[in-house]
């Protein structure tokens, strides 16, 4: 055969097979950290499980099928749902307001001269970035706990608690989207005499607009869940009613409110994912917050936003909904400047400085911080395993030749299961779990695990749905068995994205540990709960600072791991 | 010269097995929609090197997908190694599927895997489950994989992550996967579309020469480059709007025929 006669240049030695030390190192580290987390509270069932509580759990879940549907109850549910949706809407609006101004403030575009590197502007840019990083690393509930002490039981607490931290994330994501947009149009405008801000507004913002809007709807989806959790902390709405019914152990009433939440978040998820189908907002946030290229294959196809009627209609609905909600919720922004708020905030600032570590000293604080990390690690391990299982049942990867669809019933059932697990606020899961598990790390782990399994499962199902199934199909057509095609084509394509999503949720979970801490789970969250109920402000500041540090560390580790996945 | 070659091929074909046959096949992607393939009847025997040529939308890719069992006809029947292509997906027809090699237009490689693993996956059809798992972590036999990659000139990329390669390198990885598999029926959809002319020529030689006098193997490839098709294949099927315009030995294809085939139709 004369096939490679002309290929003399190819007769060199093969390159040496490289070793991925970085990735192997991370894998070992993950195993060690997970192992360590498990040993923190032990796994001896006799010490952890309270068998007497099963009847309560059974009672809770059987009430699922007969919620209280009396006329009064339904009227109350509708009223309180409106409150929760109102919080989410106005909170998102505030977040977008902060995010839009912040986003423009944080782009390099504003600080950079027309040509050459950023010099003097660098300081301003850096200060801005750090200033927005602090609120971003705090869970909404932390804001809620502090603000309720200044403003009292005011609906503004919920709106601000959603708006401030979400505004900070939005600002960061917006800024990065603007930084990614091509510079050409802006340079032309600036060269012809336009000011910096004007040039960004007219040349850069329109380019990134569709991504910005899609991300805004993803934030609304998150706000809806957040509004429910804030209600439990005392801000009102469905969450607050849930807490009241739980105190009187009226499970039937609880399920009326829970089903309302399931319905609301089902609509919210559907709405946001329909709009997101074109632009992956989660990928946008992952890319922005962790500085890694998007993990979804290929860039989303450019959308002509003028044609995007669904997007414009949705924006219109929200634009009408926000003023209505402000009016219905009776939001009074002037209470922010009221003398009462000023005295209280002065008092809090005075009492919280200097921060006090409190009883047990740094050792105890450090231990609580470790508990927090273990809590987040274990809950994400549970969520990742459970989530991928549910996701692959909800959306079967297509391997076989021809279109073999999974049974419709199974897929719908699993989807409902995931919707319920992410619609029921984590504190409610924690309350239920505490019936059978003694207080400590594990109830928090299980509660956050179930909740995040619902969220991760949905995101993973989206990944399965959007992934390119043609390689698997080709391998099958070339004789591979179904497991073979799965192993070679589907698993490698999905695995890195599943891991990336899990790491992204881990970053969120470390913030969420606070909300299960509130029911006495463990870690810095429990500490914070004890301190807020005793108005121990200098203690709160110390805990918040510790939480800030842990969050930033976890973000850095996760970002580095995700970079290693590429 | 050419006539002599043709004679040899014909005599080899006397004993050859019927590899692929289309019997009155029509494909519509949507009910009442345009026919991607219309009333196609075509038989391909072992030893044949067939090029499907024609303008975009002529139905070339659809024919290749039908042959691979990746698409099914709206009417008519497609048989591959005597098996109805609709049945190919079944477990008991795995041996037949293992004999089909595919180089698709969009490469269909697994991005996160190394080039070596992608090439190795060509033999998945003949491996046991255990062997498949082992090979995923330790691609092999390395010599064969490297050999296939050398034939297309990218042996130096063997341990690279596939999605980091350029388009042309990915296309060559897909070709190497098919070479490593050593299929009896190779279905190649525009296999050299991303390669430069010299590389295209050498890769086409690699793909077609082993088949010339084989009594078990055949290759069917779609090409937009008619001269390249004429150089490397001995049977040319001209397609237009899903119908066969001509089906001739390469030596009989004139430039007038090609002009007519590729003529722009202003009425559409």
Interface residues (C-beta under 8 A of the other chain):
Chain A: X1 X2 X3 X4 X6 X7 X9 X10 X11 X12 X14 X15 X17 X18 X297 X400 X401 X402 X468 X470 X471 X473 X474 X475 X476 X477 X478 X479 X480 X481 X483 X484 X485 X487 X488 X489 X492 X493 X495 X496
Chain B: X68 X69 X70 X72 X86 X88 X89 X91 X94 X95 X96 X97 X98 X99 X100 X101 X102 X104 X106 X108 X109 X110 X111 X112 X113 X117 X121 X122 X124 X125 X126 X127 X129 X132 X133 X136 X142 X146 X150 X151 X153 X155 X156 X158 X159 X181 X183 X202 X205 X206 X209 X210
